[in-house]
Amino acid sequence: MDMGKVREWFRNASLRGKILLLIVLGGILPVGIVMAVSFATVRIQTEERLIYALNQGYSQVYQAVGDKLSRLHNISTLFAVNDMASPVLRFDDKEMDVAEQLMLFENINSYAYGLEMTMDSSNIVFYIEDSYLVVNAQSSRYRPLTDAYGSRWYQSLRENNGRPVWVLLDGSGKGGSYAAIARELWNPDDYSQTVGILAILMERKNLENMLQNAYEEQELYLETADGTLLASNLPEEALHRLSVSQRNVDDREFGSITLGGEPCYARSCRIDGSNVYLVSVIPKGAVREGMNVPNGGMGMVFLGVSLLVVMVMATMAKSITGRLKLLKEQMLRIQEGNICKMEEGPSRDEIGQLIGNYNVMVDQVEALLREQYILGQEKVEAELKALQSQINPHFLYNTLDMINWMSQKKESENIRSVVQAMSRFYRLTLSKGRDIVSIRDEVEMCEAYMEIQKRRYRGRICYEVEVDGDILDCLIPKITLQPFLENAIIHGINEKADGRGMVILNGWMEDGRITLSVTDDGEGMTQEDKKKSHQGSHYGLSNIEHRLELFFGEGIPVQVESSPGIGTCVIINIPVRTEAEEAVEHEK
C-alpha cells in the first residue's frame, strides 16, 4: 500500500469522516481485536474442557459396559468349569433311559435358571446335539447345534478357537436382536471334543440404554472385532463408523479423524477380556456449534454497542462539523461576492469563537467595501469631470472665434443672439455642478448649441428633434450628444460642396433600453474616416464611450453607420437609469 496516497486521502477526507475514522481505529478496532483474541482463547479453553468432559463420559460408559460384559463372561466361565453340564452333554443316549435324561437336564435347567435370576434380563441357551430329547429349535434353553453351523457368529467363535466371544443373534438363534457371549463346551475327558455351545443372551436395548447418557450429537456404539454392531445410541445409518483398521485397542483420549470427508473427534477402546470395542465419534462441527452460541451472543452485543457508539459519535461529530461546513459554504459565497454574516446562536467553544471572528471580519470587509465604493464613485466623478473639462474649452474656443468673426462684420444682432444661446448652453452645462443630467436637459442643451451653429452658418443647417417623451426623465452623462452634433456639422455637412444639410436627433425606448442617434445628410465617411473620429485630435467618440462606461458600469460602444455621399448616423444604446436608482446607488 502506498502510504503517500493514504496520507493524501486522509488529508483530503472530510473532518467528520476523520473523526469517525479515529473513533473506529482508536476505540472500536482495538476493543474488537481484544474481544477476538479473548473469544479465541475462550474457545480453545472451552474445547479443551469439552474434550475432557467427553473423555470422562466415555470412561464412565466404558466402566459400566465393561462391568456388565465382564459379569456375563464370568458366568459363562462358571458354567464351563462346572461338572454338571459337561458330563450330561457327553453321555451316550443308549446307556441312559429317558427318565434319567430328563432328570439330568432338569438339574441343568434349574441351575441355569438360578443364574438368570441374578443376571437382569439375560437368558442362558445351550446348543447341543440334535439327538437329545430336550432339543427343540424353538426352545428357550436347548437348541440344535446344527442351527449354529454356518452362521456368522459361529464362524467368529471357531476363529477364536472356541474361547468366549461376543456375537449378535436373535431369540431363535438366527441372529439380530440379542447380544450374546458364546463359548464352546468341551468334553472333560477329551478337550479336543466339543459337546455343545453355551450362549448367554442379553437384549440389545439393555446395552443401548447404557449408551444414552452422552453429549448431544455424540455417537456411542459397541461392535465386535470383526465389525459386527452390537448396540448404539443412534440408528445405524446415522453413525460415523470407524473401519477395523482405524480402531485402537486402547485410546487414552479423543483424537482428530476424518470420516466421510467430515472432521470428527473419535475414541475407541477394547473392553478388557472381550472382543468388544466401545467406539465414540462426535463431529467437530457439533462441538464448534456449541461453543459458538455464547461467542455469537457476545459478538452481537459488541456489534450492537459499536453501532450505537458510532451513531452517537456521528451525531456529536455532526454538531461540530455541521457548523464548520456552514462556515465553509459561507466563505464560498463570499468568493462569489455574496457577503453576509452567519446566524449562529451564542457559543463559547472554539467553533463559536471562529464564527464570531468571521462575523467581525465580515463587518470589516463591508466597511472597507463601502469605503472603496465611495472612493470609486469619487474617482468616477473625477474622471467624468476631467473628460467633460475637455469639452468646455473646446466649445468655448469655437464659439468665441465665431463671435469674434461676427464682431468684425459688425453683426451686433447675431452677436447678441449667440451670446444668449451660449449663456443658455453653459447654464445647462453647469447644471448646478452635477455631472449627470436628464435626457430632457441634454436635449435642451443640444438645442442651445444648434442655435449657435445655425447663427454661425447663416441658416445653411437645419435641425430637428424626435425624442419620445417616456425617456426624457432618464439620466445620461451631460454633454454626451453635443459632440455628435458637432461632428455631424464639421465632418459631415461642411464637407459638402454647398455646405448645406439636415441634422436630426432621435431617441426611443426598445426592449428595456434607450437608443439615441444623431443623423446627418452630409458627405459621409469612409472606414479610415471612422477611425479618425475615434483617434483624431478633435473631441472623439472614444471620450464619450469612456464616460458612458464609467457611469453605466458596462461597455457601451458608439456605433457609426456612414455611406460616402449619403450621410452618417451615430447611435448609442444605453440602459435605463432613473433618479431613484441613482439615489439608491449613492446611499450604498
N, C-alpha and C positions, 0 to 999 in steps of 0.2 A: 504494500500500500504506500502511495506517495504521500509522505507526511506534509509536504508543501501544499498539496491540493486539499488535504484535510484542514490544515490551518487556514487556507484561503476560504474554504467552505464555512468554517466556524466563524471567521471574521465577518463574512457577509450574511450569516444567518440572522434572523430577527432576534431581538432582545428576549421576547417571550420564549422563543424556541431554545435559546441558550439557557434561560433559567430552568425550563423543564428538563433539558438535557443534563444540566448539572444535578438536578434533583434525582434523576434516574441513575446517572453514573455515580454520584456521590452518596446516595442513600439506598435506593431500591435495589440496584445491582449488587452492591456488597452484601446486603442482607439476604438477597436471593442466593448468592454464592454460598454464604454461611449455611443457609437452610438446605441447599442442595447437598453440601458436604455432610450436614447433620443427618439428612434423610438417608444418604448412602451408608453412613456409619450405623444408623439405627437399623437399616435394612440388613446389613451384614450381621449385626448382633441378633436381630430377630430371626434371621435364617439359621444362625448357629443354635439359638435356643429351640427353634422348631425342630431342627435335626436331632438335637439332644432329646427333646420330648418324643420324637418318633422312635429313637433308639430305646428309650425307656419303655414306651408302649410295646415295641417289638419284643423286648426282653420279657415283659410280663406275659404276653401271649405265648412266647416260646416256653416259658416255665409252666404255664397252665396246660398247654398241649402236651409238653414233654411228660408231665406227671401222669396225664391221662393215658398216653400211649405206653408209658413205662409200666403202669399198673396192669394193663391188659397183657403186656409182654410177660410180666411175672406170673400172671395166672396161666398163660399158655405153657410157661415153663413148668409150673406146678403140676399141670396135667401130664406133661411129657414124662416127668420123672416119677409120677405116681404109679404104683404097682397094680392099680385097679384096672385101668383101661387097657394097657398093652396086652396082658395075658388073655383077656377076654377076646380081643380082636384077632388074636392069632390062633385060637383053638380050631380044631377040626370039627365041623358040624356033624360028622359021623360019630364022634366019640361022646356027644352030649345030646341028651334029648331036648325037646322043645321047651319043656318046663324049666330046665336048668338054664337054657339060653335066656329065656325071658327074665328069669330072676337075676342073672348077672347084668343084663342090660338095664334092668330096673335100678340096680345099685349104682351103675354109672350115671344114669339119668338123675337119680336123687342127689348124687354128689355134684353134678353139673348145675342142677337147679339151685342148690345151696350157694354155689359160687355166683350164679347170675343175680341172686338177690343182693349181693354186695357190689355189683358192677354197674348199677344205674343204667337201665335200658340197653343192656348188652345181651347177646344171645350166643350160646355155645353150640356149634354144629360139628358133627363128625361125618367125614366122607370115608365110607368103608366098603368092603367087598359086597357086590350085589347079592351074593348067596345068603347073606344073613336075613333072617325072617323080619327083623325090625326095619330093614332098609326100605325107604319109600322116597320117591323123587319129590313128593310134596311135604315130607316130614320136616318138622322144625328142629329135629335133633339128629337123625340118622339119614344120610342121603347117599345115593350110589356114587361110588368112586369114579365110575365111568363118566358121570356128569362133569367131573373136574377135568378129565383128559381133553386136551385140545383147546381149553380156554386160555385166554391171555394171562390171567392171574396164576394159573397152574404153571405156565411156562416161566413166569417170574420166580415161582417157588423152586422149580427144578434148577434154574440158573443160579439160585442161591444155595444149591446143594441141600435143599430141604430145611434149611435153618429158617427161623421166624422171619417172615416178610409181610409187609403191609400191601394189601391188594384192594381192588374195588369189585364188589359183586352184589347181586340182588338177593332178595329173600329166598328165591328158588335156586340160587347158585349160578345164575346165568349172568351175573354182573350188572351193576348200575346204580343201586340205591343204598348200599351199605359199604362202609369202610371196614375192613376186617384184617386181623393179623392171622396169618395161616402158617402152619408148620407141619412137617411130616412126623408121624408116629412110627418108631422102629420096633422091631422085634427085639426084646431084651436079650434073647439068646443069639441073635444074629443081626447086628446093627446095619448090615447091608440090605436087610429086608424091610420094606415099608409095609406096615399093616394098616395104614389109614392116614387121613389128614385131619388135623384139628384146626378149626376156624372160629375165632371169636369175633362176632359181628357187632358193629356199633352203628347206629343210624347216623347218616351224614349230617343231619340237622344239629346233632349234638356238637359235632366239630365246628359247624358253621356258626353256631351260637357263640362259641369261644373266640371266633374271629371278628365279631361285630364291633367290639369296643376299639375302634380305630379312628384316626384322624379323617376328617371329611375328604373324600376322593382318594383316600389311601386304599390300595388293593392288598389284601392278605389272602394267601391260598396255600394249601398243603398239597404236595404232589410227591409221587414216589420217584425213585432213582431213574426209572425208565420214562418219566414224564407223565404218568397217569395222574389226573387231577382227582384228589380225594375230597376236598372241600374248599370253599371260597366264600368271601363276604359279598361278592358281586357275581352277576351272571357270567358264565364262562366267556361269552362273546365280548364282554366289556373289559376283560382283563388284558393287561400288557404282560404276556407270558415270556419268561426268560427261557432261552434254549438250554438244553442239558449242558452245553459247553460253557454257558455264561454263568452257571451257578457255582457258588463256592461252598465248600464244606463248612466253613466257619467264618463268615463275615463279622468283623467286630463292630462295624457301623455302616450307615448308609453311604453309598458311593454313587458317582455320576455315571450314567449309561444312556445310550440312545436306543430306543425301541420303536421300530416302525417310523423312523425319522423324527421322533419326538424325544427331546431330552427329559430324562427322568432320574429320580433317585431310587436306588434298589439295594436290597439286602437279602441274603439267603444263608440259611444255616441248616445242617442236617441234625435232626433230633437224635441225641445220643442213643446208641444201641438199636437203631432202626434204619430203614431205607427211605425215611420220610424227610422231606425238606420243607421248612417253613420259609416262604418267599413273600417279600413285601415290596411293592412298587408304588411310587407316587409321582405323577407328572410335575416337573418343575413349574409349569405354568400355574398349577393349582396353588403351589406354595407361594409363588410370587403374587398371585392374585390376592391371597390372604394378607400378604404383607403390604400390598398397595392400598388397601382400604384405609388405614389410618394416614398413610402418607398422602393419598389423594385428598383426604379431607383437610389436612394441614395445608396442602398446596392450594386448594380452593380458597381457604381462609386467607392465605398470603396474597393470592391474586386479587381477591376482593379488597383487602386492605390497601394493596398497592394501587388499585384502580381508584379507590376513594382518595388516597393521598394525592394522586396525580390530578384528580378532578378539583380537589380543594386548592392545591398549589396552582393549577391552571387559572382558577378564578382569582386567586390572590395576585398571580403574575399579570393577569389582565388588568387589574386595578392599577398596576404600576405602568405596564407598557401601553395601556389604553390612552393615558394622558400624554405619554411621550409620543404616541402615534398622532394624536390630535395636534401636538406642538409641531411635529414634523410636517403635517399637512398644512398647518397654518403658515409655516415658513415657505412651503412651496407656493402658497397663494401670494406671499409677498414677492416671490420671484416673478409671478405673473402680473404684479402691480396692484394686487388687492390687499391693502394694508388695513388690518383691523386687530383689535385685541381679542384675547381668549377669555371667554366667560367661564371662570373657574371659581368654585367655592373656596373659602378660606382653608388653607392647608399649610402646616408648618414643616412638612418633610422636604427633602431636597428637591423633589419634582415640583412641589408647590412653590418653593423659592425660585426655581428655574422659570416657572411660568410667570411669577411676579416680575422677575427681571426682564423677561421677554416683553411683558406689557409696558414696563418702563421704557424699554428700548423702542417699542412702537410709538410711544408718546414723543420720544426724542426724534425719531425718524419723521413723524408727521410734522413736528415743529420745524425741522430742517427743510422738509419739502415745502412747507408754507413759505418759509423764508426764501428758499430757492425760487419758488414760483413768483414771489414778489420781485425778486431780483431779475428774474426772467422777463416779467412784464415790464419792468423799468427798462431793461435792455431793449425789448421790442419797441417800446415807445421812443427810446432814444434813437434807435435805428430808423424808425419811421420819420422822426423829426429831422434826422440827418438827411434822409433821402428827399424829404419834402423841401428841405432847405436848398436843395439843388435846383428846385423848380422856381421858387420865388425870384431869385436874382436873374435867372434866365428870362422869365416872362417880363420882369420889370425892365430889363435892358431893352428888350424888343419894343415894349410899349413906349418907353421914354424916347427911344430912337424915332418912333413914329410921331410922337408929339413934337419932337424937335423938327422933323421934316415938315409937319403942318405949320409950325410957327414961322418957318422960313417962307411958306406960301401964304402966310397971313390968314390962315383959316381958323379964326377965333371961335366960330360956332362949332366947328368939328372938334377943336381942342377941348371946348367945354364939355361936349358930349362924351369924348373919350375919357376925360378926367373923371366924369361922373360914373362912367361904366367901370373904369379902373378902381375907383373908390368902392363901388359895389362889389367888384370882384375880390378885392382884398378884405373887405368886411366879411365876406363869406369864407374867404380862405383862412382868416384868423379864427373864426368860429369859436370865439371865447377860449382859445388855447387848446381846443380839442383836436385830436388827430383823426378821429373817426366821426363821420357825418352821415346823415341820411342821404339816400339817393335823391330825395327831393332837393336838398341843399346842393348836392353835386350837380344836378341838372340846372338849377338856378345859376350856379357858378359858371357852368358852361355857356348859358345864355348871355351872361355878362361878358364873358370872354369873346364870344362870337359877335357881340355888339361892337366891341372894339375892332375886331378883324374886319367887319363889314365897312366900318369907317375907314379903316386903313386901305382897303382895296376898292373903295368907292363904289360899292354896290355890285361888284362882279361876283360875289359869293352869296349864295342863298343857303339858309339854314332852317332845318325842320326838326321837330322833336316828336317822337311817337313812343312814349313810355307809359305802360299800363299803370293805373292808379294803385293797384294792390301791391306794388313793390316799392312805392315811394318812401314808406316809413322804414324800410330795411336799411342796414348800415353798410358802409363801404369806406375804405381809407380815402381821405379827401385828396383832391387833385389826382384822381385816377383816370377820368375820362377826358379832361382838358388836354393832356399830351396827345391823345388820339386825334382830337380836333386839329391841334396844331400841326401834327404830321400830315393829316389829310390836306391841309391848305398848302404847306410848304412843299411836300414831296408828291402831292397829287395834282391839285388844281393849278398851282403855279407853274407846273411843268408843261401844261397845255399851251398851245400857241396863242390862244386868245385870253388865257388866264381867267376863264370863267368856269363856274361849276357849282354843284349842289353837295351839301354835307347834311347827312341825316343821322340823328341819334335815336336808336331803338332800344327798348327794354321790355322784357316779358318774363312770366313765370312758366316753367315747364319741368315736370317730373320732380317737383320739390326743390328746384334750383332756379337761380336767376340768370338770364342771359342778357348781356349788354353788348351793343355793337355800334360802331361808327362807320358809315358807308359814304364814299365819295365817288364821283364820276370823273376823277382826274385821269392822269396819264397812265396810272398803274405801275406795277413794279415787276422786275424780273426776280429770279431766285437770288441773284447777287445783291439786288437792292434790298430784299427781305433781310438778308444777313446784316447789311449795313444799318438797317433800322434798329437791330439789337445791339450792334457793336460800334456804331458811329459816335462822334463826339457830341452830337446833339442829345437832347434828353431822350434816351432809348427805351425800348419796350422792356428790356431786362430789369430796369429800375422798377417798373410797375409790377413785374412778376415777383420780384423780391419783396416788395411791400405787401402784396396780396398774400404771399406765403407766410409772412410774419404775422399778419392779422388773422387769417383764417386757419393757420396751422396745417395747411396742405399745399402741395404744389399746384398752382393754377396757371397754366401756360396761356400766353396771348396768341390767339390763332389769327394768322394773316392770310386772307384769300384775295388774290390780286391777279388781274389779267392786263397785260400791256394794251393801252389804247381804250380800255373799257372802264377800269376803276379798281378801287380797293375797298375791302371790308375787314375791319379789325374787330375780333369777337373775344369776349371773356365770359366764362361760366363760373359763377361763384355760389357758395352755399348761402342759405337764408340765415341772416343774423339779425336779431331784434334788440331793442333797448333792454328788454327784460333779461334776455340771455347774457347780454354784456354786463348787466348789473350782477348777475349770479357769478360770472367769471371773476369779477373784481372782488366779490365777497370771499371767494376761495383764497 
